[in-house]
Every structure is written in C-alpha cells, then in structure tokens.
Amino acid sequence: MKARWIAEEDDWGPGPSILDPAILGHLRSAIDDTPLIVEHWFYRGSRSPERLIFDAFEDLHQYLTQDWHPGDAFHVWRFDTSCPDGSEVAVGKLPDERGRVPKGGPY
C-alpha cells in the first residue's frame, strides 16, 4: 500500500488497523457464523463508500489487502444481526410480461 497523500491536519497517529492480527482473527471467527457486510470509505477519495458482502474469509482478506491507500476506513457488520428476516424495507419478485409472480419456487 502506498499513500496517495497524507494530510497532517487529519491528526495521523496510532489507532485501530483493519489488518491487525487480532481484528483479522475476530473477522475470521465471525465469518464462520454469518456473512459480513463491509463498507469501504476512501480517505479523501471524493467518492461514495463501496459496500460488499463476504461469506469467505479468504475473499475478505484478499479484498482488504489489495492496493488500497493508507487512511481508507472499513466498517464491518454481521449479516445475521443487521439483516434479520422481517426487517426488510421491501420484499418482492420480478413479474413476467403479464404481471405475474410465482407464489412458490426453489429459492
């Protein structure tokens, strides 16, 4: 990882690293129980955060160790506690050309 820039006015110093072995161990343990939702904020990136879902630690670790830039922030949530059944904002199926949707189906 290389710095694009470091703005000293942002008060750089010691703090939590997403690559800390203890944090990675916690993520590895959690992902064994449930997928993890990751929100990736880009340090001074002038762009919206990226949101992804991982269900394998190897894929998550690969994503976290890509050529991101120092200062990028990662927020991680457990899917099972953040998205329980019944808490959906909306639920629906895509209709066919006649407006019909299946009542059942192998989902």
C-alpha positions as CSV (number, residue, x, y, z in Angstrom):
1,M,0.0,0.0,0.0
2,K,1.2,3.4,-0.8
3,A,-0.1,6.8,0.3
4,R,-1.8,9.0,-2.2
5,W,-1.4,11.8,0.2
6,I,-1.4,12.3,3.9
7,A,-3.0,15.4,5.2
8,E,-1.2,16.1,8.5
9,E,-4.2,18.2,9.7
10,D,-6.1,14.9,10.0
11,D,-4.0,14.1,13.1
12,W,-2.4,10.8,12.0
13,G,-1.2,8.6,14.8
14,P,-1.7,5.2,16.4
15,G,-5.1,3.7,16.0
16,P,-7.1,0.6,15.0
17,S,-5.8,-1.2,11.9
18,I,-8.1,-3.4,9.9
19,L,-5.1,-5.6,9.3
20,D,-4.2,-6.0,12.9
21,P,-4.0,-9.8,13.6
22,A,-6.5,-9.6,16.4
23,I,-9.0,-7.8,14.2
24,L,-8.4,-10.3,11.4
25,G,-8.9,-13.2,13.9
26,H,-12.2,-11.6,15.0
27,L,-13.4,-11.3,11.4
28,R,-12.3,-14.9,10.6
29,S,-14.3,-16.1,13.6
30,A,-17.4,-14.1,12.7
31,I,-17.4,-15.1,9.1
32,D,-17.6,-18.7,10.1
33,D,-21.1,-17.9,11.6
34,T,-22.5,-15.4,9.1
35,P,-21.6,-13.4,6.0
36,L,-20.0,-10.0,6.8
37,I,-21.1,-6.7,5.3
38,V,-18.2,-4.4,4.6
39,E,-18.4,-0.6,4.0
40,H,-15.1,0.7,2.5
41,W,-14.6,4.5,2.8
42,F,-11.9,6.0,0.7
43,Y,-9.7,8.5,2.5
44,R,-10.1,11.9,0.9
45,G,-11.3,10.0,-2.1
46,S,-14.2,12.2,-3.1
47,R,-16.4,9.2,-3.8
48,S,-19.1,7.2,-2.2
49,P,-18.2,4.3,0.0
50,E,-18.2,0.8,-1.5
51,R,-20.4,-1.8,0.1
52,L,-19.8,-5.5,-0.3
53,I,-20.8,-8.8,1.4
54,F,-18.3,-11.6,2.0
55,D,-19.0,-15.1,3.1
56,A,-15.4,-16.5,2.9
57,F,-12.5,-15.1,4.9
58,E,-10.1,-15.7,2.1
59,D,-12.1,-13.4,-0.2
60,L,-12.4,-10.7,2.6
61,H,-8.7,-10.9,3.4
62,Q,-7.8,-10.6,-0.3
63,Y,-10.1,-7.5,-0.6
64,L,-8.6,-5.8,2.5
65,T,-5.0,-6.3,1.3
66,Q,-5.5,-5.0,-2.2
67,D,-3.7,-1.9,-3.2
68,W,-5.8,0.4,-1.1
69,H,-4.5,3.6,0.4
70,P,-3.5,4.4,4.0
71,G,-6.3,6.2,5.7
72,D,-9.1,4.2,4.0
73,A,-11.7,3.2,6.6
74,F,-13.6,-0.1,6.8
75,H,-16.8,-0.7,8.8
76,V,-17.9,-4.3,9.2
77,W,-21.2,-5.7,10.4
78,R,-22.5,-9.2,10.9
79,F,-25.3,-10.0,8.3
80,D,-27.3,-12.1,10.8
81,T,-27.8,-9.3,13.3
82,S,-28.0,-6.5,10.8
83,C,-30.5,-8.1,8.4
84,P,-32.8,-10.4,10.2
85,D,-35.9,-11.8,8.4
86,G,-38.8,-9.4,8.8
87,S,-36.7,-6.3,8.9
88,E,-36.7,-5.7,5.1
89,V,-37.7,-2.3,3.7
90,A,-39.3,-4.1,0.8
91,V,-39.8,-7.6,-0.5
92,G,-41.0,-8.5,-4.0
93,K,-40.4,-10.6,-7.0
94,L,-39.8,-9.6,-10.6
95,P,-43.0,-10.0,-12.6
96,D,-43.3,-11.6,-16.1
97,E,-44.7,-9.7,-19.0
98,R,-48.3,-10.4,-17.8
99,G,-47.5,-9.0,-14.3
100,R,-47.5,-12.5,-12.6
101,V,-45.1,-13.6,-9.9
102,P,-44.7,-17.1,-8.5
103,K,-46.2,-17.9,-5.2
104,G,-43.5,-20.5,-4.6
105,G,-40.3,-21.6,-6.1
106,P,-36.9,-23.0,-5.3
107,Y,-35.0,-20.0,-3.7
